[in-house]
Amino acid sequence: MKLIKLDAIDSTNDFLKALSSHDELDNFTVVTAENQTKGKGQMGSKWESESGKNLIMSVLVKDFLYDNEQVFNISIIVSLAVIKTLKELDIPDLSIKWPNDIMSYNKKIGGILIENTIKSDGRIVSVVGLGLNVNQVNFEFLPNASSMAVISGKSYDKDVLPELIIEKIQQKIESWQTKSTDFWKKYYNTLFRKGVPMPFKNLQNQNFMGIIQGVSSVGKLQVLLEDDSVSEFDIKEIQMLY
């Protein structure tokens, strides 16, 4: 694992994407930063992080995806790798809020943003960004957020986390061909609020009730509606209210 450590950067994802477009970087090259001024979340939201307290990293993943219909597989691998790492560190009640927010109890402690680029030869190169709240304890203006330190009552050496997470990503990629069905099942079983009635909001800003049934092969959320039909929603088409 090649590690590039930065003090401050606008976005580790943007930095790694720019670097990978010019250099033939090693697979699983990692960029970390103490502070990120323009961190990104899903749908263009901003990722807020207190400087020096949390894990901010991006990793280059290539030679795994070859079909645009399979890009959600990398989401499954990365989110399960993060969950496994946190379990080993005794963080309790972990779940994945679709598509790949990391939750402990009902609080968000991490977010994953995956940006895929299709190369001229058809290869798909992924830049996987991960923001993980590690030692930050002040979430005054983020009522739905928490951190490993708040939940466990102890502090962590965040510098050891990238290697632990990358090791598990590599293991899952290596065994994907034989264990993909197991990984999909584990992802579903780890989904936040699956199988229980909960409120959602659609693109028209309308609230409705639904029950998460699963995730399609291309990563769309499958929701059982009040009329007993099941609809599929993309990340930009639905917001979970909790």
C-alpha positions as CSV (number, residue, x, y, z in Angstrom):
1,M,0.0,0.0,0.0
2,K,1.5,3.3,-1.1
3,L,0.5,6.1,1.3
4,I,0.6,9.8,0.5
5,K,0.0,11.9,3.6
6,L,-1.1,15.5,3.2
7,D,-1.6,18.3,5.8
8,A,-4.4,20.0,4.0
9,I,-6.2,19.6,0.7
10,D,-9.4,20.7,-0.9
11,S,-10.5,17.1,-1.6
12,T,-8.5,13.9,-1.3
13,N,-10.7,12.4,-4.0
14,D,-10.0,15.2,-6.4
15,F,-6.3,15.1,-5.6
16,L,-6.1,11.3,-6.2
17,K,-8.1,11.6,-9.5
18,A,-5.8,14.2,-10.8
19,L,-2.7,12.2,-9.8
20,S,-4.0,9.0,-11.4
21,S,-4.8,10.8,-14.7
22,H,-1.1,11.7,-15.1
23,D,0.8,8.9,-13.3
24,E,0.6,5.1,-13.5
25,L,-0.2,4.8,-9.8
26,D,-0.1,1.5,-7.9
27,N,-3.4,-0.1,-7.2
28,F,-4.6,0.7,-3.7
29,T,-2.6,4.0,-3.5
30,V,-4.0,5.9,-0.5
31,V,-4.1,9.6,0.1
32,T,-4.9,10.9,3.6
33,A,-5.3,14.5,4.9
34,E,-5.4,16.1,8.3
35,N,-7.8,18.7,7.0
36,Q,-10.1,18.8,3.9
37,T,-11.6,22.1,2.8
38,K,-14.0,20.9,0.2
39,G,-14.9,17.4,1.3
40,K,-17.8,15.9,-0.7
41,G,-20.6,13.6,0.3
42,Q,-23.4,12.0,-1.8
43,M,-25.3,14.3,-4.1
44,G,-22.8,17.1,-3.7
45,S,-23.3,17.5,0.0
46,K,-20.4,18.8,2.1
47,W,-18.5,16.6,4.4
48,E,-17.7,18.5,7.6
49,S,-14.7,17.3,9.7
50,E,-12.7,18.9,12.5
51,S,-9.1,19.3,11.5
52,G,-6.7,16.5,12.8
53,K,-9.4,14.5,14.6
54,N,-10.8,12.2,11.9
55,L,-9.8,9.9,9.1
56,I,-10.0,11.5,5.7
57,M,-8.7,9.2,3.0
58,S,-9.1,8.2,-0.7
59,V,-7.9,5.0,-2.3
60,L,-7.4,4.1,-5.9
61,V,-9.0,0.8,-6.9
62,K,-8.5,-0.7,-10.4
63,D,-8.5,-4.0,-12.1
64,F,-11.7,-5.0,-10.4
65,L,-14.6,-3.4,-12.3
66,Y,-15.0,-4.1,-16.0
67,D,-18.8,-3.6,-16.5
68,N,-20.7,-0.4,-15.7
69,E,-23.6,-2.5,-14.6
70,Q,-21.5,-3.9,-11.7
71,V,-20.2,-0.6,-10.2
72,F,-22.2,-1.1,-7.0
73,N,-20.0,-4.1,-6.2
74,I,-17.2,-1.7,-5.0
75,S,-19.7,0.0,-2.7
76,I,-20.5,-3.4,-1.1
77,I,-16.8,-4.3,-0.7
78,V,-15.7,-1.0,0.8
79,S,-18.7,-0.5,3.2
80,L,-18.3,-4.1,4.5
81,A,-14.5,-3.6,4.9
82,V,-15.1,-0.5,7.0
83,I,-17.8,-2.3,9.1
84,K,-15.5,-5.2,9.8
85,T,-12.7,-2.9,10.8
86,L,-15.0,-1.1,13.2
87,K,-16.3,-4.3,14.7
88,E,-12.8,-5.4,15.4
89,L,-12.3,-2.1,17.3
90,D,-15.5,-2.9,19.4
91,I,-17.7,-0.1,17.9
92,P,-21.3,-1.4,18.6
93,D,-24.5,-1.6,16.7
94,L,-23.1,-1.0,13.2
95,S,-25.1,-0.7,10.1
96,I,-24.9,0.7,6.5
97,K,-27.4,3.4,5.6
98,W,-27.9,2.9,1.9
99,P,-25.9,3.2,-0.2
100,N,-22.8,3.5,2.0
101,D,-23.1,5.7,5.1
102,I,-21.6,4.0,8.2
103,M,-23.9,4.1,11.2
104,S,-23.5,3.2,14.9
105,Y,-26.9,3.0,16.6
106,N,-28.8,5.8,14.7
107,K,-25.9,8.1,14.3
108,K,-23.7,8.6,11.2
109,I,-20.0,8.0,11.9
110,G,-18.7,7.7,8.4
111,G,-19.5,8.3,4.7
112,I,-18.1,6.8,1.5
113,L,-18.1,8.5,-1.9
114,I,-17.0,6.5,-4.9
115,E,-16.2,8.1,-8.2
116,N,-15.7,5.9,-11.2
117,T,-13.9,6.7,-14.4
118,I,-14.2,4.6,-17.6
119,K,-10.8,4.5,-19.4
120,S,-10.4,4.5,-23.2
121,D,-9.8,0.7,-23.1
122,G,-13.0,0.1,-21.2
123,R,-11.4,-0.4,-17.8
124,I,-13.2,1.2,-14.8
125,V,-11.0,3.0,-12.3
126,S,-12.5,3.8,-8.9
127,V,-11.5,6.5,-6.5
128,V,-13.0,5.6,-3.1
129,G,-13.3,8.5,-0.6
130,L,-13.9,7.7,3.1
131,G,-14.6,10.1,5.9
132,L,-14.7,8.5,9.3
133,N,-15.4,10.4,12.5
134,V,-12.7,9.1,14.9
135,N,-11.8,11.5,17.7
136,Q,-14.1,14.4,17.1
137,V,-16.5,14.9,20.0
138,N,-18.2,18.2,19.2
139,F,-21.3,17.7,16.9
140,E,-23.3,20.6,18.1
141,F,-24.5,21.5,14.6
142,L,-24.7,17.9,13.3
143,P,-27.4,16.2,15.4
144,N,-27.4,13.0,13.3
145,A,-23.6,12.6,13.5
146,S,-21.3,11.0,16.1
147,S,-17.8,9.4,16.2
148,M,-15.9,6.4,17.4
149,A,-14.7,8.3,20.4
150,V,-18.2,9.5,21.5
151,I,-19.7,6.1,21.1
152,S,-16.9,4.1,22.8
153,G,-15.7,6.7,25.3
154,K,-12.1,6.3,24.2
155,S,-9.7,7.8,21.7
156,Y,-8.0,6.1,18.7
157,D,-4.9,6.2,16.7
158,K,-6.4,7.2,13.4
159,D,-3.1,6.6,11.5
160,V,-3.5,2.8,11.8
161,L,-6.9,2.8,10.3
162,P,-6.1,3.1,6.5
163,E,-3.9,-0.1,6.5
164,L,-6.6,-2.0,8.4
165,I,-9.3,-1.0,6.0
166,I,-7.3,-1.4,2.8
167,E,-6.2,-4.9,4.0
168,K,-9.9,-5.9,4.2
169,I,-10.8,-4.3,0.9
170,Q,-8.0,-6.3,-0.8
171,Q,-9.2,-9.5,0.9
172,K,-12.8,-9.0,-0.3
173,I,-11.7,-8.1,-3.9
174,E,-9.5,-11.3,-4.0
175,S,-12.4,-13.5,-2.9
176,W,-15.2,-11.7,-4.8
177,Q,-15.5,-14.4,-7.5
178,T,-16.3,-17.1,-5.0
179,K,-18.0,-15.1,-2.3
180,S,-19.9,-12.3,-4.1
181,T,-23.3,-13.9,-3.1
182,D,-22.2,-14.0,0.5
183,F,-21.1,-10.4,0.4
184,W,-24.4,-9.2,-1.1
185,K,-26.3,-11.1,1.6
186,K,-24.1,-9.6,4.3
187,Y,-24.6,-6.1,2.9
188,Y,-28.4,-6.6,2.9
189,N,-28.3,-8.0,6.5
190,T,-26.3,-4.9,7.6
191,L,-28.7,-2.3,6.1
192,F,-29.9,0.4,8.4
193,R,-33.7,0.2,9.1
194,K,-34.4,-2.7,6.7
195,G,-37.7,-4.4,7.1
196,V,-39.4,-1.7,9.2
197,P,-41.8,1.0,8.2
198,M,-40.1,4.4,7.9
199,P,-40.6,7.8,6.2
200,F,-39.0,8.8,3.0
201,K,-39.0,12.0,0.8
202,N,-39.1,11.9,-3.0
203,L,-37.9,14.3,-5.7
204,Q,-41.2,16.2,-5.5
205,N,-40.5,16.9,-1.8
206,Q,-43.4,14.6,-0.9
207,N,-43.2,12.4,2.2
208,F,-44.3,8.8,2.1
209,M,-44.0,5.6,4.1
210,G,-42.1,2.5,2.9
211,I,-40.2,-0.6,4.0
212,I,-36.7,-1.3,2.7
213,Q,-36.8,-4.7,0.9
214,G,-33.3,-4.8,-0.5
215,V,-31.0,-3.4,-3.1
216,S,-31.0,-4.2,-6.8
217,S,-28.0,-5.5,-8.7
218,V,-27.2,-2.0,-9.9
219,G,-27.5,-0.5,-6.4
220,K,-31.1,0.9,-6.4
221,L,-33.0,0.8,-3.1
222,Q,-36.0,-1.4,-3.3
223,V,-38.9,-0.1,-1.1
224,L,-42.3,-1.7,-0.4
225,L,-44.9,1.0,-0.7
226,E,-48.3,1.4,1.1
227,D,-50.1,0.0,-2.0
228,D,-48.0,-3.2,-1.7
229,S,-46.0,-2.4,-4.8
230,V,-42.2,-2.4,-4.7
231,S,-40.4,0.5,-6.3
232,E,-36.7,1.0,-7.0
233,F,-35.0,4.3,-6.3
234,D,-31.6,5.7,-7.3
235,I,-29.5,7.7,-4.8
236,K,-30.8,11.0,-6.2
237,E,-34.4,10.0,-6.2
238,I,-35.1,9.4,-2.5
239,Q,-34.1,10.6,0.9
240,M,-34.4,8.5,4.1
241,L,-36.0,10.5,7.0
242,Y,-34.9,9.2,10.4
